[in-house]
């Protein structure tokens, strides 16, 4: 069986591409870290890949604002490629800084490339937050199908507060585009710190586009693909699959 080919974008400042490639390899894909310039120069063609990933980090030093420069680069040089890739139904994943990038291109939440409808702003705490968070699975998007109703993943970011105007938030909710929400110990969506590490409106931790095959989330699935990565691994059921691995395997499955 041919393994799906994964294009993991690389720019100055991204720093999660190696563990992201490892996670996709563990999940059964063939991952390649692709510098942005190779796509711009046409030494690599986006259409030859089956999955596109914008990984975490601080692309271009988060100059101007998080993910902005990389989003501008994508829209300036690769907009048609991005549009065709999304239209083909191939899965697209944005993690942390990659989520910021996808929102700033307009691909999330509504699949409107070139139209930024939301943002990810500075954490309400005013500082970088690095902690494990618990989330509830929302909706029935194909890209998160089969995940447990509650998942745990590590988060690490300074600009993760999802923000949009009331009309945009209403459209997101009505279209069922929320994929993951931060929850408290009882499993209820929460605005309270630290369960909601950044103050995201409506506790939004991750979104899909209307197709259900583009996903962006702030926490890092690539950092939980082995039980040994969990801070309380002795409490995990012996047969429990790491939630990050389950998510990435699902992306590989639908590619």
Secondary structure as UniProt FT lines:
FT   STRAND          5..10
FT   TURN            12..13
FT   HELIX           17..26
FT   TURN            27..28
FT   STRAND          30..35
FT   HELIX           36..40
FT   TURN            41..42
FT   HELIX           46..48
FT   STRAND          51..54
FT   HELIX           59..62
FT   TURN            66..67
FT   HELIX           68..77
FT   HELIX           79..87
FT   TURN            88..89
FT   STRAND          92..95
FT   HELIX           97..105
FT   TURN            108..110
FT   TURN            113..114
FT   STRAND          119..121
FT   TURN            124..125
FT   STRAND          129..137
FT   HELIX           142..144
FT   TURN            145..146
FT   STRAND          150..157
FT   STRAND          161..163
FT   HELIX           166..174
FT   TURN            175..176
FT   STRAND          178..183
FT   TURN            185..186
FT   TURN            193..195
FT   HELIX           201..203
FT   STRAND          204..208
FT   TURN            210..211
FT   STRAND          214..217
FT   HELIX           221..223
FT   HELIX           227..229
FT   TURN            231..232
FT   HELIX           233..235
FT   TURN            238..239
FT   HELIX           243..254
//
